[in-house]
Amino acid sequence: MQQSPIGNTVMDTGVLKEPRGFMRCLQWLFAIIAFATCCDFSSYVEYTVECSENAGGAVQHIKHEFYYPFQLDHVPAKNVSCGSTIRSMYLPGDFSSDAQFFVFTGVLSFLSTIAILGVYVFASEMYMAESKKAPMIDFCFTVIVAVFWLSASAAWANGVINMKFASNPDNWLFKSKSSICYLNENNTYALTAIKQCEVVTRGVFAKANVSIIIGFLNFFLWASNLWFLYKETTWFSGNAGSQPPQQA
């Protein structure tokens, strides 16, 4: 449906009801959801360290928080002391590259869909030209972004899996020789100043898991849109001698 002109440009909002226009609206929405859930995700792990009686018998609650861009090894260390024994406790791992690639893809999709929708609405005649140059460029760009979404979602999924392992205190609290809670082979604490260490929270990754699902959904949306764009590029070849469909 054509609206009244803005200056010398006629708005064609009817394209938003067509599959290619409607798909772009969905891509715009889910791109926002994808990078927003990734950037907004944060979690923490927590454990307690109880000193032995000859080291004061204090119980300390240690909490490590992490958030975007998930450079866990850049989070300030926590100094834990029992008597004269002091250890700096920190999280291992840097998963910023996976997260930033995912967010970059989301922002790229968000901005590009705005630009593409602008072309659809304000320059719809470009898609009616017999050369079909605009639909072909649109098709090629969509292929590139679809590949980006597949790669970014797979990378972020792998990053989240590794981050779950790296942040889990069970994997380093008792096994790392630099940890104040390091256990010997006979399952006793290497430091006599330690009476007991206990893991309280291993982190919650629900929002990260949602962002991964939305990422693969974005890949599906961009990949499935290729069919509608392909039909735009081949319309004239299958309709030689006929006129392009008129807009309502």
N, C-alpha and C positions, 0 to 999 in steps of 0.2 A: 504494500500500500504506500503510495507516494504522498508525502506531506507537503505543506506549503514551503516554498523556497526560502533559504536563509542566504541573503545576498543573491548570488547567481547559482547557488547549489541547491538541488532538490533532495530532500531527505527521503530515503526509501526504507522505511522501517519494516516493510513486508518481508524483507530478507531474513529478519530475526525469527520468522515463523517457519522458514525453510530449514531443512536438516543442517546445512552447513552453518547457518547463522545461529541456530539453537545450540548446536554443539559448541560453538565458540563461547556462548554464554556459560555453558556448563564448565568449559575449560577454564574460563576466567574465575568462576566461583571456587572450583576445587584446587586451583593453583594457590589461591589465598589460604584455603584451609590447610593445604599441605605444608607450605613454608611457615605458616603461623603455628601449627602444632609442633613443628620441629623446634622453632625458636623459643616457644613458650615452655617446652619440656624442661623440667629440672627434677632432680631427685637427691637423695642423700643415703649414706650408710652410717650406721651407728653401732658402737660396741662399748663394753665396759671393761675397765682394767682395775682389778682389786689387788692392792699391795699386801704383801705378807705383814705379819704383826711386827717383825723387827724393822720394817720399812715404813711404819706408820699406820698400816691397815686401812688407808683411805681407798674409797671407790670412786673412780673417775669415769664420767660419761664422755666419750669422744664421738664427735659427729663431723663427717666430711660431706659437704654439699658440692654438687657439680651441676653445670648448666651450659647452655650454648656459649661458645662453640665446642664444648666438651674436651678441653685440654686438661684432663684430670691431673696430669703431673705438674700443671702450673697452679693448681689450687694450693694456697698456703698450707704448709705442714703444721701439724698439731704437736706441740711438745708435751710428752707424757713423762712424768717423773714419779719414781717410787724410791724414797730415801735419796741416796746420792746417785742413783741410776736415772739417766735422762735419755730419752729417745725421741727423734723427730719422726712422726708418723704421717705418711702421705699416700695418696692414691697413685697407681701406676697407669701409664698409657696416655696417648694423645689421639683423639678421634675427630679432630677439627676438620680435616680435609674431606671426609665423607659427609659430614653435616653441612659444611659450606658449599659443597658441590650440589647437594640436594636443595638447599635454600636458593642458590644461584639459579638453578633450573626452574624453581617455583617463581622467582621474581621475573625471570626471562619470559616465562609463559604468561604471567599476569600482564606485563607491559605489552607483549606482542599481541595478545588477544584484544587489548584495548585498541591498538593501532589497526589491527585487521578488521575489527568491527566498525571502526571509523571509515575504513575504505568501503566495506559492505554497504554502509548506510549513506555515505556522502558521495561515493564514486562508483555506484553499482554499474554504470555504463561500461566500466573497464572490463567487467565480466561478460558483457554482451558483444565485445569486439571479436571479429572473426579470427584474429591472430591467436586468441586464447593465451596471451602472454601472462596476464595477471593470474589466472587460475593455475598456470604451470608454476609460477614463482611461489604461489600459495601452497601448492602441493609439495614442492621441494622443501620449503621451509618447515612444513608440518612433519615431513619425514625426519628432518634433523632434530626437531624438538621431541618427537616420539622416541628417537634413539637416546636422546639426553635423559628423558624420563625413565626409560628402562635402565640405563646405566646408573643414574643417580639413585634410583630406588634400590637397586641391587647393592650398590656401594653402601648406602645408608643402612640397609638391613644387615649387611655384614658388620658394619661399624657398631650397630646396636648389640649384636650378638657378642662381639668382642668386648664391648663396654660392660655388658652384664657380667662377663667373666672377670674382667680386670677390676671392677668395683666391688665384687663380692668379697667381703672380708675373709671368708673361708679359704680363699685361694692365696692369700698373702699374709694374713694376720698371724697365722701359726707356722707358716712355711718359709717366710723371708728371714734371713739371718739378721737383717737390720731392724726387724720388728721387736718391740719390747716383749711381745707374747710368743716369741719363737719357741717351738717345742723340739726337744731332742728326739733321737730315734726311739728312746724308751718312753716317749709320750709324757715327759716331764719338762717343766719350763726351764730354759737354759739359764735364766736369771733367777737367783734365789729371792730377789726382792718382789717377785710376782707370785701371788697366791692363785689367782684365777682370772681368765679373760673369757668374755662371753659376747657373742654376736647378738645384737638387738634387732637391727634392721638391715636388710640386704638390698634395699632400693626398690622402687616401684617404677616400672617401665611401660605402663599402660598407654600413656600419651605418645611415647615413642613408637609403640607398636601400631597405634592408629595412624601416625604420620606415614609409616611404611605402607600400610594398606592404601591410604589415599594416594601415595606416590604411584603405586602400580595401577590404581584406578585412573590416574591422569594419563599414564601410558596407554591404557585401553581407550580412553576418550580421543587422544590424538591419533592413535593408530586407526581406530574405526572411522574417524573423520576423513581418512584418505580415500575411502570409497566414494564419498559424496563429491570430493574435490576432483577425483578422477573422472567422474561423470561430467563435471563442468568442462574439463579439458578436452573431452571427446564428443561433446554434444554436437558440434558442427559436422564432425566426420560421419556421424550416423544419421544426420538430418540435412544432408546436402540439398540445397534448393529451397528449403523451408525457412521460415522466419523464427527467430528465438522467441520463447514464450513471453507474452506480455505481462507486465506487472499489474496487479489489481489496483 
